[in-house]
Amino acid sequence: MDKHLIEEIKHVSLSMFHKNFFGVYHGSISARISASDFIINRKDTILDEITEDGFIALNCQKKDYRWSEASTDVPIHEHIYETIPNAKYICFTMPPYATAYSLKHGKVSPQDYHGKKILGEVIVYDPKGIDDWLERAPYEIPRFFQHHDSHLMLIKGYGLISYDRDITEMAKKVSILENSCRLLALSANL
């Protein structure tokens, strides 16, 4: 595996973990390494002190034993990489304010400068029936991205899926959305 790529992901993953975007066993982060290959965290990896051993390289054309060792979010990442050619990095996070905000609202309309300027309005996707969501998610999430001009998908009560060509930009957008939701929640109590 590319050492520079691993270091880049480790740095962002640690930062996101410290901001409580990833839980101890909750969340995933991946990077495309070729047209049909990507790396993703293993299912038992804690995303604060991730090492090279915490990642696994997968090929979309050959599903071997390694797929069972990967994060449970691997089908979502796989289908995003297959349908969105410009996705280089993907992460699934559960930022607390954004996820909480998604429970009561159909969209996020940031009132802060950075939220308005960088994100604009963010749609909250309602997966409706949660019983079969994990089977539908690998197909509905890429479809959402194909039909909306956004690199963020805030899913009601589930979390946030994001992708980008630049890992820093991806993390920045996740952080801005979380901060905007936090400010909206705090201002509601004023």
Buried (B, 14 or more C-beta within 10 A) or exposed (E): EEEEBBEBBBBBBBBBBEBEBBEEEBBBBBBBBEEBBBBBBBBEBBBBEBEEEBBBEBBBEEEEEBBEBBBEBBBBBBBBBBBBEEBBBBBBBBBBBBBBBBEEBEEBEBEBEBBBEBBEEBBBBEBEEEEEBBEEBBEBBBEBBEEEEBBBBBBBBBBBBBBBEEBEBBBBBBBBBBBBBBBBBEEEEE
